[in-house]
Structure formats: C-alpha cells, structure tokens
Amino acid sequence: MTATGRCAMDTGEEHAGAELADGVLTVKVRKAEKAKPRRIEIAG
C-alpha cells in the first residue's frame, strides 16, 4: 500500500517521520524554525 499527502505547514523532509505499529500509522512533523512564532520588539 502506498499513500501520499501534502503538508500545509512550512517544514522539510528532515523534520518529518512516520511509524507503523500494530496497524496504527503515527506521523510526526516538527515546525521549521522560520514557521515558529516569534516576538518582535518595537521601540517607541
């Protein structure tokens, strides 16, 4: 069986993994650093 899909998040192959155990597919995807929320200081 083959399945493919798209990920809407900004990530790369090195940040994704999948495991099949007891008939359950677990997919883990980490957010890329540039996609993580960040705080920007505004002077004023």
MARGU-397448 format. One record per residue: residue in three letters; z, y, x of N, C-alpha, C, CB in turn. Coordinates in pm, 1 decimal. Each point is the difference from the previous one (the first is absolute). Glycine has a CB too. Example, Ala and Ser with C-alpha at 12.3 -4.5 7.8 and 13.67 -1.06 7.14 Angstrom:
% MARGU-397448
(rec "ALA", (780.0, -569.0, 1319.0), (0.0, 119.0, -89.0), (0.0, 120.0, 90.0), (124.6, -117.3, -189.2)) (rec "SER", (-196.6, 222.3, 154.2), (6.0, 119.0, 82.0), (73.0, 109.0, -77.0), (-214.5, -62.8, 118.4)) 
//
This chain:
% MARGU-397448
(rec "MET", (0.0, -117.7, 84.8), (0.0, 117.7, -84.8), (0.0, 123.5, 88.9), (122.0, -123.4, -185.2)) (rec "THR", (-197.0, 221.6, 145.4), (-6.1, 126.7, 72.1), (19.8, 112.9, -99.3), (-154.8, -97.2, 175.2)) (rec "ALA", (236.0, 193.9, -138.5), (20.9, 118.0, -84.1), (-0.9, 123.2, 89.5), (135.3, -133.3, -170.1)) (rec "THR", (-195.6, 239.3, 123.2), (-0.8, 125.9, 74.0), (41.1, 111.4, -94.2), (-180.8, -82.8, 156.5)) (rec "GLY", (229.2, 190.5, -99.3), (40.9, 114.3, -80.4), (5.4, 125.0, 86.0), (130.8, -150.6, -152.1)) (rec "ARG", (-119.0, 261.5, 87.0), (8.8, 127.6, 70.8), (141.9, 53.0, -11.3), (-243.9, 50.0, -45.2)) (rec "CYS", (282.7, 22.7, 145.7), (132.0, 62.5, 1.8), (-19.5, 150.7, -11.6), (99.3, -188.0, 142.0)) (rec "ALA", (-35.9, 249.8, -238.8), (-16.3, 143.1, -22.0), (79.0, 83.2, 101.0), (-36.1, -47.5, -241.7)) (rec "MET", (127.7, -15.7, 312.4), (81.2, 72.5, 97.7), (-76.2, 18.8, 129.9), (207.7, -92.4, -103.6)) (rec "ASP", (-168.7, 192.9, 179.8), (-59.8, 27.3, 130.1), (70.9, -87.2, 103.0), (-60.6, 239.6, -65.7)) (rec "THR", (1.0, -352.4, 99.8), (59.9, -92.9, 95.1), (-110.6, -70.7, 76.5), (202.3, -31.9, -148.4)) (rec "GLY", (-166.4, -41.8, 249.5), (-97.6, -74.4, 78.3), (33.8, -147.4, -0.5), (-40.0, 200.0, 143.8)) (rec "GLU", (-50.4, -281.0, -91.8), (21.1, -144.5, 2.2), (125.3, -39.0, 76.5), (-245.0, -29.8, -15.9)) (rec "GLU", (278.1, 105.0, 118.7), (116.5, -34.4, 81.3), (131.4, 19.3, -74.2), (-130.4, 63.3, 200.0)) (rec "HIS", (125.9, 3.7, -316.5), (120.6, 26.2, -78.6), (9.8, -90.7, -122.1), (-6.8, 236.0, 78.3)) (rec "ALA", (-78.4, -338.0, -87.8), (-1.1, -85.5, -118.1), (17.3, -146.3, 39.6), (-147.6, 165.2, -118.5)) (rec "GLY", (206.0, -241.9, 28.6), (16.3, -142.8, 24.0), (17.9, -72.3, -132.5), (102.2, 45.3, 225.7)) (rec "ALA", (-128.5, -175.5, -223.8), (14.6, -79.2, -121.9), (52.4, -138.0, 36.1), (-187.2, 127.3, -112.5)) (rec "GLU", (259.7, -186.8, 18.0), (58.0, -132.5, 21.1), (-8.9, -78.1, -131.0), (157.5, 88.3, 180.5)) (rec "LEU", (-197.0, -214.0, -170.4), (-6.3, -87.5, -116.6), (104.5, -109.3, 17.2), (-247.5, 48.4, -35.5)) (rec "ALA", (344.4, -54.0, -56.1), (107.1, -100.0, 6.7), (31.5, -50.2, -140.1), (96.0, 109.3, 206.7)) (rec "ASP", (-98.5, -238.2, -225.2), (31.5, -62.7, -128.5), (-84.8, 56.5, -114.1), (232.6, -38.2, 82.2)) (rec "GLY", (-359.2, 68.2, -54.3), (-90.3, 50.4, -103.2), (15.5, 147.2, -31.9), (4.0, -224.2, -91.5)) (rec "VAL", (77.7, 296.0, 169.4), (22.4, 142.7, -23.4), (-59.3, 77.6, 116.5), (211.6, -45.6, -133.2)) (rec "LEU", (-301.8, 139.0, 105.1), (-59.6, 85.0, 101.7), (79.8, 129.2, 9.0), (-228.9, -100.4, -40.5)) (rec "THR", (281.1, 128.7, 159.0), (75.4, 122.5, 23.8), (-81.0, 87.8, 94.9), (223.1, -118.6, -36.2)) (rec "VAL", (-254.6, 239.8, -6.7), (-77.3, 94.2, 81.1), (91.0, 116.7, 35.0), (-219.9, -67.5, -110.4)) (rec "LYS", (225.6, 101.5, 238.3), (81.6, 112.9, 46.2), (-90.3, 99.7, 71.0), (205.4, -147.6, 23.8)) (rec "VAL", (-192.9, 275.3, -62.3), (-80.5, 106.9, 59.0), (92.9, 115.8, 32.6), (-208.4, -70.5, -128.9)) (rec "ARG", (209.3, 111.6, 254.8), (78.9, 116.2, 41.4), (-84.4, 125.4, -11.0), (137.2, -142.5, 155.4)) (rec "LYS", (-76.7, 251.7, -193.9), (-71.0, 127.4, -3.3), (-28.1, 45.4, 142.9), (109.9, 62.1, -219.9)) (rec "ALA", (-224.8, -1.7, 240.3), (-33.2, 58.6, 129.4), (88.9, 121.9, 20.6), (-240.7, -83.6, -12.2)) (rec "GLU", (268.0, 117.9, 136.5), (86.9, 114.8, 29.4), (-51.0, 128.3, -65.3), (62.4, -108.0, 216.5)) (rec "LYS", (-193.8, 129.3, -215.9), (-54.4, 123.8, -57.7), (10.0, 2.0, -151.9), (-155.1, 15.7, 193.4)) (rec "ALA", (178.5, -128.6, -257.5), (11.9, -7.0, -145.2), (144.0, 16.7, -47.1), (-199.0, -148.3, -2.7)) (rec "LYS", (295.7, 138.8, 94.2), (140.9, 12.9, -36.9), (33.4, 146.2, -30.4), (57.7, -200.1, 143.3)) (rec "PRO", (35.4, 224.3, -235.6), (40.8, 137.0, -30.1), (63.0, 65.1, 122.1), (35.1, -62.6, -240.1)) (rec "ARG", (-54.1, 189.9, 252.9), (59.5, 71.4, 112.8), (49.1, 137.2, -46.7), (-151.4, -122.5, 163.2)) (rec "ARG", (242.1, 177.3, -87.3), (58.7, 129.1, -32.6), (-64.1, 105.6, 90.6), (220.3, -108.3, -73.8)) (rec "ILE", (-263.6, 220.0, 12.3), (-61.3, 108.1, 75.9), (87.1, 124.0, -16.3), (-234.3, -97.0, -31.0)) (rec "GLU", (276.6, 151.3, 144.1), (83.1, 121.3, -0.8), (-88.7, 121.8, -24.9), (167.1, -106.2, 159.5)) (rec "ILE", (-121.5, 194.8, -249.2), (-72.4, 124.0, -27.6), (94.4, 115.8, 31.9), (-144.8, -109.7, -182.0)) (rec "ALA", (102.7, 191.3, 277.9), (82.9, 114.2, 40.0), (-27.8, 117.3, -94.0), (-0.1, -76.9, 242.7)) (rec "GLY", (104.6, 148.4, -275.9), (-27.5, 115.4, -84.7), (115.5, 59.8, -60.3), (-204.6, -93.3, -42.5)) 
//
